[in-house]
Amino acid sequence: MKNFIIRLLPAIVILLLLCGELSAQHTDMVDSSQTQVLADSGKSYFIPDVQRKRDMGWTKGGNKLLTWQLGFVPIIDYNLNIQNDQSEKQVGKQESRFDIRSARFSVRGNLNVGKNPWSYMISLEYKGLDRTEDDDPFGFTDIKFSIPVGKKSDITFGKIKETFIYEMVGDAANLPHQERLLSPFFRSRNAGIVYKRYFMNNRMSAAAGWFNDFIQGQGNNTFTARVTGLNKWEEKGKQFVHTGLGFRYVQAKEGKIRLKGKNQSNISTNYVDTKDFTADYQMNFSFEQLWSLENYSMLFEYAHNWTTTPAGKEQFKGYYATGSYIFSGEQRPYDMKAGYARRVKPDGRAGAFEVVARFGKVNLNSKNIKGGINTIYSFGLNWWATQYWKAGMFYTISNLDKNDYIGVTNTFQWRVQWVF
């Protein structure tokens, strides 16, 4: 079935190209009311980039039945790793090389069904150079449909993101830091359904979802929930404080649970890893807060895991704090419908330079499980060169407490991305 869908995709794209008048797009499913987060490609920059209407008009179109917009997300990294002897004993020699972090093609738009159009998004991604020999080179990242339920709520279903962890729910490529840290506590995509409702003129949202990846075989049940609110909203969003709470329940699959996480690079091995252990279920709680005061921001997130095993409860946790400052005064515009701050939109011809500092820790040690403790210190510089181009350079020190000694890894990561 999967191979049939992949063979069918070019025919779908050709059909869409015949649908009508054309224009351009944004990288994710964005509510049309959130105009502040959309790209303004009418501006010119020192680095040449496409003009929405002049160069990329062919990427958008539609007819009475549907509208469509094409999206492209190429992200290329170079990772340089320097380890001490203890680190190599713990996790093996880490590679230093280029990595195609992402090469994604997407189609999104509206299905004109009744008075309230449905939204959809389908994305196909090249899985990169780090995939195993058994993995297919291409796979579907998103297959999702969203149905409005009145003016204040919607239902989304398909292969979608779970409603848990700030790092995961939005555009990861547009966070201040380049790599997620709390990956042991979430799953990137899952098959399921989510109901979301908005309150207080969209200053508050509540979402809950049920997931079961039955497509991949015998699936386990997952339930998630996330509540967000704007404690502060002043000067039309120039100053705001976002707070969120999350919950995630995961049923053990075939009686086993495993938590694991890489080290600030998509090509690294697992630095923290509980391996498979016997368990019934796990419950996760998260707290998130973002302070955005014009061009300065502070993002904090904490996740705690309780896993029930025959021997009792095991507990794991992780947290980080990321501070950023944009020299030219821009900030990430806040998307009230997503409960998330989107990408930087540079005003000046030279783009926007952002300095970032981050501290974080993931602790997968518990009473009977020793998955390791990884503490990171990151410093970086982002250059938001245009509405679509971004270059970043980050240096991370990772101290891994595992196997009764401390392993140190120094990671330099350079990134170039074009998110359209």
Protein Blocks (a to p, Z undefined) as FASTA:
>chain_A
ZZmmmmmmmmmmmmmmmnmccddddfbdcdfklmmlpccfkbccfbdcddfklmmmmmgg
cdfkbccddddddddddddddddfklmmmnopaddddddfbacddddddddehjbdcddd
dddddebjkbcfklcfbdcfbdcddddehjkbccdedjddddehjklmmcfklgmblbdf
klmmpcfbdcdddddddeehhiaccdddddddfknoccdddddddddddfbagehhlacc
dddddddddddeehiacddddehiakbccfbdgbjaddfbdcdddddddddehjaccddd
ddddddddfkbccddddddddddddfkopacdddfklopacddddfbfnlpadddddddd
ddfbdfklcgbjaddddddddddfblmbccddddddddddeehiacddddddddddddZZ
